[in-house]
């Protein structure tokens, strides 16, 4: 006689393989962190990927309805940061310059809102403190790389939809502050170091500063994946 037992839920705790979009990422850092955890993940940016992998080189707005379970987005912040907003009142700038900056700022903000309203169940939008905070809503969370194993003090905001706040994984010391070009203004040493890393090329410096720290990418993949 064979005794039939109730099947055990062997797969109850197995993580679902998610279809993930990493919007506005050319580095492949976040994409590859999710890939290592078994997800079907694609990065998307108008720039080519720096690492081989599943990458869509295109306007991400064309791909928001492709059946994603999760989107993590890093929209350009050039015109949305507090520093970028200061250019609206830059000394000796004419009205044409200020109008152009204002137009670019509003376009960048509109792009963020479009991403936030995408038909995707789980969404995270990353940006520095700036226009989004004051003209949309306060972020759900603010983190720093030194909470995830990198000795860098860089305030990073997240606006979340149906996702938990990231839990810090490895607390380390903050980086040192240095004086900015004799102005008396204190800035992160990491921020200053990016200037020589990019050989003074501001477009390259911007790319360096926009890359996600590996510790944060790993935390996203583990905690949101």
N, C-alpha and C positions, 0 to 999 in steps of 0.2 A: 504494500500500500504506500503510495506517495503522498506525503503531507504537503499541501500547498500553503505557502506563507505569503503574506502580503508583500509585494515588491518594495524594496527599500528605495528611497528617493536618492539614488546615487548621484544625480546631477543637480540636486537642489541648490547647492552652493556654487556651482560652476558659473563663472562670469559669462554674460552674454557677449558674443562677438558683435561689436558695434560697427556701424558704418560712420566714420568720423571725417569731418571736414575741418582742416586747419586753414582758416582763411587769412590771406595777407601774410603768408609765411614763405620766404624763399630759402631759408637756411635748412629746413628739413629737420630741425632739432626736435620740435614737439611731435611732428609726424612720426619720426623714427622711434620716439619713446613709446607711442601708442602701438606702433608696429611690433615692437619687442614683446608686447603683452597680448599679441594675437589678434589685433583689430584690423579691419579693412579701412585703412586711413589714407587720405589724400590731402596734400597741401595744394594751395591755389594762390597764385600771385601773378602780376603782370611781368615779373622778373623770372628768369629761369631758376631752377633749384640749384643750390650749391652742392647738394648731395644727390647721388642717384637714388631714385625711388619714384613712387606714384605721385606725380605732380601735374597739375593743370596750369599751364601758362596762359592765363586769360583773365578777363574781368570776372571776379567772383560772383557778381550780381547775376550773371547768366546761369549760375549753377546752384542757386539756393534751393531749388525745388527738385533736387535729384535724389530725394529719399534718404537724407542723412538722419542718424539718430542723435548726433551730437555735433555741435560746431563750436570750435574755439577760434576766436577772431582777434587779430592784432591790427586794427585799422590804423593807417598813418596818422601820426600825432603832430606833425610839423606845425599845423595851424591851430591846434586845439590845446596845446600846453599853455601853462601860465606864461612861460617865456615867449611863446609864439604870439600870444594875445598882446604882450607888451609892444609888439611891433605896430599895433594899431595906433599907438600914440608916440611913435618913435620921433625923436627930435629931428628937425629939419626935413621931415618927410612931407610930401605934398598931398593934396586931397586925392589925386589919382592913385598914388601908392596905397594910401589908407583904404580907399574903396576896393582896390584889387585884393588886398589882404582880407578885408571883411568878406568879400565874395568867396574867396578860397576857404575861409574859416567856416562859412555857412554850408558850403558844398561838402566839406569834410564831416561836419556835424550831421548833415542829411544822410551821408553814407553810413554813419554809425547807426542812426535810427532805422535805416532800411535793414541793416544786419540784425538789429535787435528784434525787428518784426518778422524775421524770416520764419517760414513754416517748418520749424525744427523744434522738437520737444525740449532738448537741453541745449542751452547756449551760454557761453562765457565770452565777454568782451573785455579786452585788456587795453588800458591807456593810462597815461600819467594823470596827475591832478591837473584840472584845467576847465575848459569850457563845458565839458560834459557834466561835471559836478554841479555847476551853477545853473545850467540851462536845460538840463534833463532831470537827473536825480542823483542823489549821493550814491557812491559805490557801495556794493554789498560787503566788500572786503578790501583792505589795503595791506599789502605784504611788502617785505624787503628780501632781497637775495640772501642776506646774512641769516635768515631764518631757514634756509634750505641748503646750507653748506658753502655759500660763497661770501667771502668777506667784502661785501659791497653794500653800501647804504643807498638804495635807489627805491623811492616810494613808487609802488605799482598798484593801480586800482583794478578791481574786477567788478563788473556788473553781471549778475548771474540770473539765469532762468532755470529753475528746477535742478539746481546743482548745489551741493553743500560747499561751505567755505573750505578752502585748503587748510589742512593742518600742518604747521611747521614740522619739518623732518629732521633738521640738524642745525641747531643754533651755534653760530660762530661769532667771533668779534666783528664789529663793523670796521670798514676800512677807515683810514685816517682822513682828516679834512686838511685841505691846503688852501692857501690864499690864491685867488684868481688874478694873475697878471698884475700884482701890485695894487689892485683896486680895494683891497680890504675885505672883499667878499669871500666867504668860506664855501668851498665846494668839495665834493667827494674826490678823493685821489683817483678812483677808477674813472670818473668822468673826465678828469684832466688827462689821464693816461691814454684815453681813446683818441686824443688828438694826434699824438705821435704814432700810435698804432695805425692810424689812417693816413699818415704822412701829410697831414694838413689838408687832404682832400675832403671837403665837407660832406660830399655824397658818400664817400667811403666811411667816414666817421659816423654818419647817420646809420649806415648799415650795421656797423659794429655795435652801436648802442641799442639797436632794435632787436638783436638776436636774443632769444630767450635763454636764460641760464639753465644749464643742464639739470641742476637740482630741482628747479621749479617745473621743468618739463616732465621729469620723472614722477614728481608728486601729482601732477595733473593726470598722467597716464594711470597711475595706481589708484588714486582716489576718485577720479571721475570716470575711469574706464571700467 
